[in-house]
Amino acid sequence: MTIFPIGVVKFAGEISEIELFPQYTQGLKGVRETETLQILYWMHNLTEDDRNALLAHPRGDRARPKRGVFLLRSPMRPNPIGSSKVEFVKREKNSLFVRGLDALEGSPVIDIKCGP
C-alpha cells in the first residue's frame, strides 16, 4: 500500500496554510467559505518507538492509567494519520487557509474531505 501526499502544512497557527501540490489543485474546485473540511495528515515527527507503542497515558498525563492507542487521540500509533475538522477561510491559488488545524508545520497532507 502506498499513500501519496497531496500537499504540506506551510504554516501552523490560528490560521494555517496548506499548500497543495500543483497536480492536485483542481480538486479544490468549488470549495466555499463556511465550508467545514476534514484534513488528513501524516504525523511525520514520530519515532519508530512511537509507532510501535500500543499503550499511552490519556493526554500524556502519567497520573492516569495507560489505555490502548486506538481508544485515544494520541499521536503514538502504528499508522500516524492525524485528522482535523477545520473551517475553510480562503483559497489563494494552490494554498488553502483554514482555522482549527491540529498539525505541525511540514506535516504532509494526505487527503481533504468535505465534512459536516
Stockholm file with secondary structure:
# STOCKHOLM 1.0

chainA/1-116         MTIFPIGVVKFAGEISEIELFPQYTQGLKGVRETETLQILYWMHNLTEDDRNALLAHPRGDRARPKRGVFLLRSPMRPNPIGSSKVEFVKREKNSLFVRGLDALEGSPVIDIKCGP
#=GR chainA/1-116 SS CCCCCCEEEEECSSEEEEEECGGGGGGGTTCCTTCEEEEEEECTTCCHHHHHCCEECGGGCTTSCCEEGGGSCCSCSSSCEEEEEEEEEEEETTEEEEESCCCCTTCEEEEEEEEC
#=GC SS_cons         CCCCCCEEEEECSSEEEEEECGGGGGGGTTCCTTCEEEEEEECTTCCHHHHHCCEECGGGCTTSCCEEGGGSCCSCSSSCEEEEEEEEEEEETTEEEEESCCCCTTCEEEEEEEEC
//
